[in-house]
């Protein structure tokens, strides 16, 4: 087909940019359409969970993330010094929260699967969404992604083998269209995706303000008789959660007067807001499309699922979508895999999205001010004060229990591959920067390497050792970091299932005769 580009990505936020970068790594030509001319300064999520940090770490972005987090921690320390009258601020010492109930790092059992094997990525959390977008924007430039800011998708037509995308600046003919255009996705609506879910019942505001009287506000999350509020971890940042129904007009401007009245009502503190730097309004509506693909139209991020912002899981969920879809779509475009590979995008990511929606719903239930909900909150708070409770909640917050239903019985199969420390002095993530699959041969087995010989350019092979995991003989890692196959030392048939896994995910080996 004569395409202008292989893929049009509608939406240039973190999810759209991450997807575009993954597609470029796979050799696809991509155009990203973003209606805004610059990064949206409106306050959004201020943290990421481990899966997002891990994905960016696997693409070589850890140093940049660490620097952004250092600056965020400096601001937090300054906030606490000002708050404590000049005393030296302390580290946050938390790993997240459930319904505003803080989860203390000292209570997390890092031996739990999925909590102690992410390597340096586990140290990254306090990175704001705007910073992620800026970092990914720079990476997209480096990779040669065509990012068209100030350009809005206005419609599209699908015919056999192509999508013609209409924009505010003309038409683009592409092989595929991916909607990463947020909770009010035009792509989702125009394509007619079903979007079932639950309607909003609460009204929330998040803002950074200038105010008088803040010294009487408690730092962190606080439940009161009229709702829940948060103050910090940066100067002037406040959140209010009210349970008297959804907003009458969600798009109405958020004013200083309105924020002041709400903060006073929820906190009981007579603050005076003198200025608003940035503010947003959100609810707890939770919806998810029934399928992530309709022919040549796909969805990722908030375009596919929306939920409340509690727990900072929305961005991580979207980054996970992009990591899962990017390499698969690029492989189909490049003729390295059949189109049926794209069916695994919905089958793998839809259950994860459904679980996050329920997780956010449960947090709203534990925030309500009625006596029954507050009794439940007390019980959850007690559990969060134990090692077992904090470990469980932290694992769920960081999707440590996520396991795709892949063939194979090895405990690692279908899970995010641990960031193994290798005998060559590096770590697993160091060998994933190029976005290709990796076959780790940890016992110098020529039979393992022989099976990958027909996959040059699709699967990298590395022969090394893993002193801290002597039980592992070999691991096949997909480009998104998921273990596709693994074998232990001492196995009677150490390569059993490897040829099948290679063909299932990366097509037939070079030189083989294709069936049919």
C-alpha positions, 0 to 999 in steps of 0.5 A: 500500500502507498501510505504517507505513514504506517501509523497515525497516533492521535494524541501526543501525551505520554501514552501516545509518545511512548507508543510512537517511540516503540513503533519507531524502534520496530521500524514503523513510520509514525505521525503523532497528532497533538492538538496542543502546541506545548505540554499541558501545564494543568496539574495531573499525576505527580507520581508513577508506579514501578511498571512505568518506571521499569518500562522507561528504564528498559529503554535507557531513560533511568538517569533522566528519571532519577534527576527529575525525581531528585528535583521533586524531592528537593522541592518536597524537602523545601516544603517540609522545612518551611512547614517545620519552621526551618527543620531539616525535612525528612524523606517521604518514606512511603511507596504510595497510598490506598484511598489516602491511607499511606503505605510505609516503605519500611513495612514492604516485604521485598521478597514478595514476587514482583516487589524486589526484582525491578532493579533500580526502577523500584527507586523511581516514583516521584515523577510528574506526568508533565515531566514524563511527557517532556522526556518522551518528547525528547526521545521521540525527537531522537528516534525521528518520530514525526510529532505534529503539534497544533494538529487535531484529528477531525475524522477518518475513513477506513477502506480495505488496507488503509485509514485516511485520517482527516486533520485540521491541516489536511489528510494523512493516509496510513495503514493503522490509526491508534487513539491515544487521545484521552478519556474523551477520545474522538477516535473511540467515539467515531469508531463506535467502540462500546464503552460500558462502566459506572457513572460518577458519584463524587467530585474531586479537585486538585490544584496548586494555589497560593493561600493564607492559613495553610499552617493548620492543614495536615500534610498528606491525606486526611479523612474528615466528616465531610470528605477527604483532603490532601495537602502537599507534597509540594507547596500549595498543592491541595486535593479535595474529595466530596461525596455529594454527587458529580459536578453539574458542569465538569468543564466550568472554570475552577475558581479561587472562590470555589476551591476555597469554599470546598477546601474549607468545607472538607478540611474545617480550616479557615484558609484563604486562597489568594491565587490559583496557579493550576487546577483541575476537576475530576470524578470517579466515573469508570469505563472501559471499552469491550475490545481494544481493536476494531480492524485497523483502529486501536485504542490505548491509555485513557481512550480505552479506559477511564477511572479516578486518579487515586493511586496514580495508576492511570499513567502506568496503565497507559504506558503498559498498553503502549509497551504491549502494543508497540512491538506487536504492531511494528512486527505486523507492519514489518511483515515479521508477524501475522496480523493475528498477533494483535488479538493478544493486545486485547486479551492481555491488556483488557483484564489488567485495565478491568482490575485497575477500574475495580481497584479505584472503585474500592478506594472510593468506597473506603473514602466515603464519610458514611459510618459503614465506609469509615468502619471499613476504612479503619480496618484497612488502615489497621491492615496497612499498619502491618507488613502483610497488609502493606505488602499486599496493597503495594503489590496490587498498586504496582501490578506485581500480580499481573501475569498474562495467560501465556503457554508454559508452566515456568513461574516467570512465564507471562510475568515482567522479567526480573531485572537480573544481575548478569555475570558481565557486570550489567543488568537485564535492562541494559540489553533491552534498550533497542526494543528487540526481544532477548534470548538469555542463554545462562548456561552456554547451551548451544542448543538454545542458541541454535533455535534462535539463529533464524531470528536475526534482527528480531531476537537478540541472543546473549550468552552470560551467567546469572550468579544470583539466579543459578536456578535459571538456564535460559529466558526468552524476553519479549520486547515489552519485558514480559517473559515468553519462555523460561527454563531452569537448570537441570531440566530434562528437556531444557529447550522444550517449548522454546521453538514454539515460543519463538515462532508464536511471538516472532514468526517463522525463522528465516529460511523456514517454509511458511505453512500454506 
